[in-house]
Amino acid sequence: MNDSIHGRFIHLIPINREITMEQDIVYLDRNEHNYGPPKCVYDILKNADLTKISWYSRSFMTGSKSKLVAYFSERFGLPEKNILLGYGGEDILKQVVHCYISFDKTQKTLLVPRYSWWYYKAIADEVDGKTVTFPIYQDKDTFRFDIEGMRKVFQEEKPDMILIASPNNPTGNSLSLDELKKVIEVVDQDTVIVLDEAYAQYENADISYIKPLIEDTPNLLLVRSFSKYYGLAGLRIGYGFMGNGLEKFAQFSARYLGYNRLSEEIAIAAMEETAYYEDINRKMREDKALFAKELGAIDGFTVFKSDANFILVEIPQEITDGLKKFMNDKRLIIKFMNEDGFTHHLRISLGTQEQNRRVIDAIKEYASR
Ligand SMILES: Cc1ncc(COP(=O)(O)O)c(C=O)c1O
Protein backbone atom coordinates (compact mmCIF):
# COMPACT_ATOMS: atom_id res chain seq x y z
CA MET A 1 0.00 0.00 0.00
CA ASN A 2 2.68 2.47 -0.93
CA ASP A 3 0.91 4.68 -3.42
CA SER A 4 -2.33 6.44 -3.95
CA ILE A 5 -4.36 3.78 -5.67
CA HIS A 6 -3.62 0.72 -3.57
CA GLY A 7 -6.50 -0.27 -1.38
CA ARG A 8 -8.97 2.23 -2.75
CA PHE A 9 -12.39 1.03 -3.78
CA ILE A 10 -15.03 2.14 -6.17
CA HIS A 11 -18.62 2.22 -5.00
CA LEU A 12 -21.39 1.44 -7.38
CA ILE A 13 -25.11 1.49 -6.81
CA PRO A 14 -26.65 -1.84 -7.85
CA ILE A 15 -29.18 -1.49 -10.64
CA ASN A 16 -32.73 -2.66 -10.22
CA ARG A 17 -32.61 -6.14 -11.69
CA GLU A 18 -36.09 -5.99 -13.18
CA ILE A 19 -35.58 -2.73 -15.01
CA THR A 20 -32.86 -2.48 -17.60
CA MET A 21 -31.95 0.60 -19.55
CA GLU A 22 -34.95 2.79 -20.32
CA GLN A 23 -37.55 2.63 -17.58
CA ASP A 24 -40.42 0.23 -18.16
CA ILE A 25 -39.35 -0.91 -21.62
CA VAL A 26 -38.78 -4.65 -21.63
CA TYR A 27 -36.09 -5.58 -24.15
CA LEU A 28 -36.42 -9.14 -25.33
CA ASP A 29 -34.92 -8.74 -28.77
CA ARG A 30 -31.17 -9.41 -28.45
CA ASN A 31 -31.03 -12.56 -26.34
CA GLU A 32 -29.76 -10.84 -23.25
CA HIS A 33 -30.39 -12.01 -19.73
CA ASN A 34 -32.94 -10.06 -17.71
CA TYR A 35 -32.33 -11.70 -14.33
CA GLY A 36 -29.07 -9.83 -13.87
CA PRO A 37 -25.84 -11.23 -12.52
CA PRO A 38 -25.42 -12.84 -9.09
CA LYS A 39 -24.57 -10.74 -6.03
CA CYS A 40 -20.86 -11.64 -6.17
CA VAL A 41 -20.60 -9.61 -9.38
CA TYR A 42 -21.86 -6.46 -7.66
CA ASP A 43 -19.53 -7.16 -4.74
CA ILE A 44 -16.53 -7.33 -7.03
CA LEU A 45 -17.49 -4.04 -8.66
CA LYS A 46 -18.14 -2.37 -5.30
CA ASN A 47 -14.86 -3.55 -3.84
CA ALA A 48 -12.71 -3.35 -6.93
CA ASP A 49 -9.06 -2.74 -6.29
CA LEU A 50 -8.08 0.11 -8.56
CA THR A 51 -4.66 -1.38 -9.26
CA LYS A 52 -6.55 -3.80 -11.48
CA ILE A 53 -7.82 -0.88 -13.49
CA SER A 54 -4.62 1.15 -13.62
CA TRP A 55 -2.10 -1.56 -14.36
CA TYR A 56 -1.72 -4.22 -16.98
CA SER A 57 -1.81 -7.77 -15.72
CA ARG A 58 1.54 -9.29 -14.79
CA SER A 59 0.34 -12.85 -15.37
CA PHE A 60 2.95 -13.16 -18.12
CA MET A 61 5.65 -13.16 -15.41
CA THR A 62 4.35 -16.54 -14.30
CA GLY A 63 4.14 -17.78 -17.89
CA SER A 64 0.37 -17.42 -17.98
CA LYS A 65 -1.75 -15.56 -20.54
CA SER A 66 -4.13 -14.28 -17.86
CA LYS A 67 -5.98 -15.22 -14.71
CA LEU A 68 -9.09 -16.25 -16.63
CA VAL A 69 -7.15 -18.30 -19.18
CA ALA A 70 -5.39 -20.08 -16.30
CA TYR A 71 -8.80 -20.72 -14.73
CA PHE A 72 -10.13 -22.20 -17.99
CA SER A 73 -7.02 -24.29 -18.38
CA GLU A 74 -7.72 -25.90 -15.03
CA ARG A 75 -11.45 -26.26 -15.55
CA PHE A 76 -11.36 -27.63 -19.10
CA GLY A 77 -8.10 -29.56 -18.75
CA LEU A 78 -6.39 -27.93 -21.73
CA PRO A 79 -3.09 -26.06 -21.88
CA GLU A 80 -3.26 -22.27 -22.06
CA LYS A 81 -1.92 -22.25 -25.61
CA ASN A 82 -5.21 -23.79 -26.74
CA ILE A 83 -7.30 -21.10 -25.03
CA LEU A 84 -8.03 -17.52 -26.03
CA LEU A 85 -10.15 -14.63 -24.83
CA GLY A 86 -11.93 -11.93 -26.76
CA TYR A 87 -14.22 -8.97 -26.50
CA GLY A 88 -17.31 -11.17 -26.61
CA GLY A 89 -17.81 -14.14 -28.91
CA GLU A 90 -18.38 -11.54 -31.62
CA ASP A 91 -14.79 -10.40 -31.44
CA ILE A 92 -13.37 -13.93 -31.63
CA LEU A 93 -15.60 -14.75 -34.61
CA LYS A 94 -14.56 -11.57 -36.39
CA GLN A 95 -10.91 -12.27 -35.70
CA VAL A 96 -10.98 -15.84 -36.97
CA VAL A 97 -12.90 -14.90 -40.11
CA HIS A 98 -10.53 -12.00 -40.81
CA CYS A 99 -7.54 -14.24 -40.15
CA TYR A 100 -8.52 -16.98 -42.61
CA ILE A 101 -11.02 -15.45 -45.03
CA SER A 102 -9.19 -12.22 -45.94
CA PHE A 103 -8.62 -11.88 -49.67
CA ASP A 104 -5.08 -13.07 -50.28
CA LYS A 105 -4.24 -13.64 -53.98
CA THR A 106 -7.52 -15.56 -54.30
CA GLN A 107 -10.95 -15.07 -52.83
CA LYS A 108 -11.62 -17.20 -49.74
CA THR A 109 -14.88 -18.98 -48.99
CA LEU A 110 -16.90 -19.29 -45.81
CA LEU A 111 -19.56 -22.03 -45.51
CA VAL A 112 -22.46 -21.46 -43.09
CA PRO A 113 -25.93 -22.98 -42.64
CA ARG A 114 -28.53 -21.23 -44.77
CA TYR A 115 -30.30 -20.01 -41.64
CA SER A 116 -27.75 -18.66 -39.25
CA TRP A 117 -26.65 -15.46 -37.53
CA TRP A 118 -26.48 -12.71 -40.23
CA TYR A 119 -23.23 -11.47 -38.71
CA TYR A 120 -21.17 -14.35 -40.17
CA LYS A 121 -21.67 -13.16 -43.74
CA ALA A 122 -21.15 -9.54 -42.67
CA ILE A 123 -17.68 -10.25 -41.27
CA ALA A 124 -16.72 -12.30 -44.33
CA ASP A 125 -17.90 -9.41 -46.56
CA GLU A 126 -15.61 -7.05 -44.63
CA VAL A 127 -12.59 -8.90 -45.99
CA ASP A 128 -14.05 -9.67 -49.46
CA GLY A 129 -14.80 -13.27 -48.57
CA LYS A 130 -17.44 -15.27 -50.39
CA THR A 131 -20.18 -16.81 -48.24
CA VAL A 132 -21.92 -20.00 -49.38
CA THR A 133 -24.60 -21.89 -47.52
CA PHE A 134 -25.65 -25.48 -46.87
CA PRO A 135 -29.23 -26.56 -46.17
CA ILE A 136 -30.92 -26.55 -42.81
CA TYR A 137 -34.50 -27.71 -42.89
CA GLN A 138 -37.63 -27.56 -40.79
CA ASP A 139 -38.77 -30.87 -39.30
CA LYS A 140 -42.14 -30.21 -37.62
CA ASP A 141 -41.37 -28.03 -34.59
CA THR A 142 -37.60 -28.08 -34.91
CA PHE A 143 -34.84 -27.47 -37.43
CA ARG A 144 -32.07 -29.84 -38.50
CA PHE A 145 -28.72 -29.29 -40.16
CA ASP A 146 -28.53 -31.23 -43.42
CA ILE A 147 -25.15 -32.90 -43.02
CA GLU A 148 -25.44 -34.75 -46.34
CA GLY A 149 -26.30 -31.44 -48.02
CA MET A 150 -23.29 -29.93 -46.31
CA ARG A 151 -21.04 -32.66 -47.72
CA LYS A 152 -22.21 -31.87 -51.27
CA VAL A 153 -21.67 -28.12 -50.92
CA PHE A 154 -18.33 -28.77 -49.26
CA GLN A 155 -17.13 -30.89 -52.18
CA GLU A 156 -18.27 -28.33 -54.75
CA GLU A 157 -16.99 -25.23 -53.01
CA LYS A 158 -13.99 -26.46 -51.01
CA PRO A 159 -14.49 -23.68 -48.45
CA ASP A 160 -11.63 -22.31 -46.37
CA MET A 161 -13.82 -22.22 -43.27
CA ILE A 162 -17.07 -23.72 -42.05
CA LEU A 163 -18.90 -21.92 -39.27
CA ILE A 164 -21.83 -23.48 -37.42
CA ALA A 165 -23.60 -22.24 -34.31
CA SER A 166 -24.86 -24.82 -31.85
CA PRO A 167 -27.42 -23.93 -30.59
CA ASN A 168 -28.14 -22.01 -33.76
CA ASN A 169 -29.48 -18.47 -33.92
CA PRO A 170 -32.32 -17.99 -34.89
CA THR A 171 -33.58 -21.58 -35.22
CA GLY A 172 -32.64 -22.75 -31.69
CA ASN A 173 -31.59 -26.29 -32.67
CA SER A 174 -28.21 -27.85 -31.87
CA LEU A 175 -25.67 -29.98 -33.61
CA SER A 176 -25.26 -33.26 -31.71
CA LEU A 177 -21.76 -34.52 -30.96
CA ASP A 178 -22.30 -37.30 -33.53
CA GLU A 179 -23.32 -34.76 -36.16
CA LEU A 180 -20.31 -32.62 -35.31
CA LYS A 181 -18.07 -35.66 -35.76
CA LYS A 182 -19.64 -36.23 -39.19
CA VAL A 183 -18.91 -32.60 -40.11
CA ILE A 184 -15.31 -33.07 -38.98
CA GLU A 185 -15.03 -36.22 -41.14
CA VAL A 186 -16.24 -34.39 -44.24
CA VAL A 187 -13.96 -31.41 -43.81
CA ASP A 188 -10.31 -31.45 -44.97
CA GLN A 189 -7.71 -30.60 -42.38
CA ASP A 190 -6.85 -27.34 -44.11
CA THR A 191 -10.40 -26.05 -43.71
CA VAL A 192 -10.99 -24.28 -40.42
CA ILE A 193 -14.04 -25.46 -38.46
CA VAL A 194 -15.60 -22.88 -36.16
CA LEU A 195 -18.23 -24.01 -33.70
CA ASP A 196 -20.05 -21.05 -32.19
CA GLU A 197 -21.38 -22.15 -28.80
CA ALA A 198 -22.51 -18.72 -27.58
CA TYR A 199 -25.80 -20.31 -26.48
CA ALA A 200 -24.31 -23.38 -24.80
CA GLN A 201 -25.34 -24.63 -21.37
CA TYR A 202 -29.11 -24.11 -21.47
CA GLU A 203 -29.95 -27.67 -22.47
CA ASN A 204 -26.57 -29.34 -22.17
CA ALA A 205 -24.28 -28.61 -19.25
CA ASP A 206 -21.69 -31.20 -20.25
CA ILE A 207 -18.22 -29.83 -20.96
CA SER A 208 -16.33 -33.13 -20.93
CA TYR A 209 -16.35 -33.40 -24.75
CA ILE A 210 -14.36 -30.20 -25.23
CA LYS A 211 -10.92 -31.45 -24.23
CA PRO A 212 -10.88 -34.61 -26.42
CA LEU A 213 -12.48 -32.72 -29.30
CA ILE A 214 -9.85 -29.99 -29.25
CA GLU A 215 -7.05 -32.53 -28.83
CA ASP A 216 -8.29 -34.65 -31.74
CA THR A 217 -9.27 -31.86 -34.12
CA PRO A 218 -6.34 -29.57 -34.96
CA ASN A 219 -8.46 -27.38 -37.25
CA LEU A 220 -11.27 -26.69 -34.76
CA LEU A 221 -12.08 -23.46 -32.93
CA LEU A 222 -14.87 -23.59 -30.36
CA VAL A 223 -16.22 -20.20 -29.27
CA ARG A 224 -18.17 -19.49 -26.07
CA SER A 225 -19.49 -16.39 -24.35
CA PHE A 226 -20.34 -14.91 -20.97
CA SER A 227 -23.10 -12.82 -22.55
CA LYS A 228 -25.89 -15.34 -22.62
CA TYR A 229 -25.97 -18.03 -19.92
CA TYR A 230 -24.02 -15.86 -17.47
CA GLY A 231 -25.96 -12.68 -18.23
CA LEU A 232 -22.83 -10.56 -18.65
CA ALA A 233 -23.34 -9.19 -22.17
CA GLY A 234 -22.29 -5.68 -21.16
CA LEU A 235 -19.00 -6.98 -19.84
CA ARG A 236 -18.00 -8.20 -23.32
CA ILE A 237 -16.17 -11.42 -22.60
CA GLY A 238 -15.91 -14.37 -24.91
CA TYR A 239 -13.52 -17.30 -24.89
CA GLY A 240 -12.43 -19.99 -27.24
CA PHE A 241 -10.59 -23.29 -27.49
CA MET A 242 -8.45 -23.90 -30.54
CA GLY A 243 -6.82 -27.00 -31.95
CA ASN A 244 -3.07 -27.20 -32.43
CA GLY A 245 -3.33 -26.67 -36.19
CA LEU A 246 -4.56 -23.09 -35.79
CA GLU A 247 -1.14 -21.58 -35.09
CA LYS A 248 -1.76 -18.69 -37.45
CA PHE A 249 -4.83 -17.80 -35.44
CA ALA A 250 -3.03 -18.28 -32.12
CA GLN A 251 -0.57 -15.58 -33.28
CA PHE A 252 -3.29 -13.38 -34.75
CA SER A 253 -5.38 -13.38 -31.57
CA ALA A 254 -2.56 -13.10 -29.03
CA ARG A 255 -2.71 -10.01 -26.80
CA TYR A 256 0.60 -8.63 -25.67
CA LEU A 257 -0.79 -6.42 -22.89
CA GLY A 258 -3.44 -8.79 -21.60
CA TYR A 259 -7.16 -8.45 -21.10
CA ASN A 260 -9.67 -6.55 -18.96
CA ARG A 261 -8.66 -7.62 -15.46
CA LEU A 262 -11.89 -6.64 -13.75
CA SER A 263 -14.00 -8.48 -16.32
CA GLU A 264 -11.83 -11.55 -15.89
CA GLU A 265 -12.38 -11.53 -12.15
CA ILE A 266 -16.13 -11.12 -12.58
CA ALA A 267 -16.24 -13.92 -15.13
CA ILE A 268 -14.51 -16.33 -12.76
CA ALA A 269 -16.81 -15.40 -9.87
CA ALA A 270 -19.89 -15.84 -12.08
CA MET A 271 -18.76 -19.28 -13.26
CA GLU A 272 -18.54 -20.39 -9.64
CA GLU A 273 -22.20 -19.45 -9.01
CA THR A 274 -23.56 -22.69 -10.41
CA ALA A 275 -26.70 -22.85 -8.26
CA TYR A 276 -27.71 -19.27 -9.14
CA TYR A 277 -27.52 -19.93 -12.87
CA GLU A 278 -29.10 -23.37 -12.67
CA ASP A 279 -32.08 -21.86 -10.93
CA ILE A 280 -32.50 -19.27 -13.68
CA ASN A 281 -32.12 -21.96 -16.31
CA ARG A 282 -34.80 -24.05 -14.61
CA LYS A 283 -37.16 -21.07 -14.84
CA MET A 284 -36.23 -20.56 -18.48
CA ARG A 285 -37.00 -24.18 -19.27
CA GLU A 286 -40.38 -23.85 -17.57
CA ASP A 287 -41.05 -20.76 -19.65
CA LYS A 288 -40.02 -22.41 -22.91
CA ALA A 289 -42.66 -25.05 -22.17
CA LEU A 290 -45.15 -22.30 -21.33
CA PHE A 291 -44.54 -20.50 -24.63
CA ALA A 292 -44.94 -23.80 -26.51
CA LYS A 293 -48.17 -24.63 -24.69
CA GLU A 294 -49.86 -21.25 -24.79
CA LEU A 295 -48.68 -19.74 -28.08
CA GLY A 296 -48.61 -23.14 -29.77
CA ALA A 297 -52.35 -23.40 -29.10
CA ILE A 298 -53.13 -20.30 -31.21
CA ASP A 299 -54.28 -21.00 -34.77
CA GLY A 300 -51.49 -20.51 -37.30
CA PHE A 301 -48.71 -20.28 -34.68
CA THR A 302 -45.76 -22.71 -34.54
CA VAL A 303 -43.41 -22.53 -31.56
CA PHE A 304 -40.06 -24.13 -32.34
CA LYS A 305 -38.07 -26.15 -29.81
CA SER A 306 -35.13 -24.21 -28.47
CA ASP A 307 -31.89 -25.26 -26.85
CA ALA A 308 -31.08 -21.59 -26.21
CA ASN A 309 -32.45 -18.59 -24.28
CA PHE A 310 -34.82 -17.51 -27.02
CA ILE A 311 -37.67 -19.04 -28.89
CA LEU A 312 -38.62 -18.79 -32.53
CA VAL A 313 -42.31 -18.50 -33.30
CA GLU A 314 -43.90 -18.59 -36.74
CA ILE A 315 -47.04 -16.47 -36.91
CA PRO A 316 -49.58 -15.76 -39.68
CA GLN A 317 -48.13 -13.23 -42.14
CA GLU A 318 -51.28 -11.09 -42.01
CA ILE A 319 -50.97 -10.28 -38.32
CA THR A 320 -47.27 -9.43 -38.36
CA ASP A 321 -47.45 -5.64 -38.77
CA GLY A 322 -50.38 -5.22 -36.39
CA LEU A 323 -48.80 -7.37 -33.70
CA LYS A 324 -45.55 -5.46 -33.98
CA LYS A 325 -47.27 -2.15 -33.33
CA PHE A 326 -49.32 -3.67 -30.51
CA MET A 327 -46.24 -5.06 -28.75
CA ASN A 328 -44.28 -1.83 -29.21
CA ASP A 329 -47.18 0.16 -27.75
CA LYS A 330 -47.05 -2.15 -24.73
CA ARG A 331 -43.29 -1.47 -24.56
CA LEU A 332 -42.53 -5.16 -24.94
CA ILE A 333 -39.72 -5.26 -27.48
CA ILE A 334 -39.38 -8.61 -29.21
CA LYS A 335 -37.72 -9.29 -32.55
CA PHE A 336 -39.92 -9.33 -35.63
CA MET A 337 -37.65 -11.08 -38.06
CA ASN A 338 -37.15 -9.96 -41.61
CA GLU A 339 -34.59 -12.16 -43.28
CA ASP A 340 -34.26 -15.09 -45.66
CA GLY A 341 -36.80 -17.74 -44.66
CA PHE A 342 -38.13 -15.77 -41.69
CA THR A 343 -40.51 -13.06 -42.78
CA HIS A 344 -43.37 -13.77 -40.38
CA HIS A 345 -41.47 -15.04 -37.36
CA LEU A 346 -40.81 -13.72 -33.90
CA ARG A 347 -37.61 -14.35 -32.02
CA ILE A 348 -38.37 -13.79 -28.37
CA SER A 349 -35.54 -13.67 -25.85
CA LEU A 350 -36.56 -15.24 -22.57
CA GLY A 351 -37.00 -12.63 -19.88
CA THR A 352 -37.91 -13.07 -16.25
CA GLN A 353 -40.97 -15.21 -15.56
CA GLU A 354 -43.03 -12.08 -14.99
CA GLN A 355 -41.87 -10.56 -18.30
CA ASN A 356 -42.51 -13.79 -20.19
CA ARG A 357 -46.03 -13.94 -18.77
CA ARG A 358 -46.66 -10.40 -20.00
CA VAL A 359 -45.39 -11.25 -23.49
CA ILE A 360 -47.54 -14.37 -23.74
CA ASP A 361 -50.63 -12.53 -22.48
CA ALA A 362 -50.10 -9.64 -24.89
CA ILE A 363 -49.68 -11.93 -27.90
CA LYS A 364 -52.75 -13.94 -26.91
CA GLU A 365 -54.74 -10.74 -26.44
CA TYR A 366 -53.82 -9.54 -29.93
CA ALA A 367 -54.40 -12.92 -31.58
CA SER A 368 -57.88 -13.28 -30.04
CA ARG A 369 -59.17 -10.00 -31.49
C1 LIG B 1 -24.98 -16.99 -32.58
C2 LIG B 1 -24.26 -15.92 -31.82
N1 LIG B 1 -22.94 -16.04 -31.66
C3 LIG B 1 -22.24 -15.14 -30.98
C4 LIG B 1 -22.84 -14.03 -30.43
C5 LIG B 1 -21.96 -13.03 -29.76
O1 LIG B 1 -22.26 -12.68 -28.49
P1 LIG B 1 -21.19 -11.93 -27.61
O2 LIG B 1 -20.31 -11.13 -28.52
O3 LIG B 1 -21.99 -11.04 -26.73
O4 LIG B 1 -20.41 -12.98 -26.90
C6 LIG B 1 -24.24 -13.84 -30.58
C7 LIG B 1 -24.92 -12.67 -30.02
O5 LIG B 1 -26.09 -12.46 -30.09
C8 LIG B 1 -24.96 -14.81 -31.30
O6 LIG B 1 -26.27 -14.71 -31.51
The ligand as an SDF file (V2000), in Angstrom:
LIG
                    3D

 16 16  0  0  0  0  0  0  0  0999 V2000
  -24.9790  -16.9880  -32.5760 C   0  0  0  0  0  0  0  0  0  0  0  0
  -24.2600  -15.9230  -31.8160 C   0  0  0  0  0  0  0  0  0  0  0  0
  -22.9440  -16.0420  -31.6600 N   0  0  0  0  0  0  0  0  0  0  0  0
  -22.2370  -15.1390  -30.9760 C   0  0  0  0  0  0  0  0  0  0  0  0
  -22.8450  -14.0260  -30.4300 C   0  0  0  0  0  0  0  0  0  0  0  0
  -21.9560  -13.0320  -29.7570 C   0  0  0  0  0  0  0  0  0  0  0  0
  -22.2580  -12.6830  -28.4930 O   0  0  0  0  0  0  0  0  0  0  0  0
  -21.1910  -11.9260  -27.6060 P   0  0  0  0  0  0  0  0  0  0  0  0
  -20.3060  -11.1330  -28.5220 O   0  0  0  0  0  0  0  0  0  0  0  0
  -21.9890  -11.0400  -26.7350 O   0  0  0  0  0  0  0  0  0  0  0  0
  -20.4090  -12.9830  -26.8950 O   0  0  0  0  0  0  0  0  0  0  0  0
  -24.2360  -13.8400  -30.5850 C   0  0  0  0  0  0  0  0  0  0  0  0
  -24.9230  -12.6690  -30.0160 C   0  0  0  0  0  0  0  0  0  0  0  0
  -26.0950  -12.4620  -30.0920 O   0  0  0  0  0  0  0  0  0  0  0  0
  -24.9570  -14.8080  -31.3010 C   0  0  0  0  0  0  0  0  0  0  0  0
  -26.2680  -14.7080  -31.5070 O   0  0  0  0  0  0  0  0  0  0  0  0
  1  2  1  0
  2  3  1  0
  2 15  2  0
  3  4  2  0
  4  5  1  0
  5  6  1  0
  5 12  2  0
  6  7  1  0
  7  8  1  0
  8  9  2  0
  8 10  1  0
  8 11  1  0
 12 13  1  0
 12 15  1  0
 13 14  2  0
 15 16  1  0
M  END
$$$$
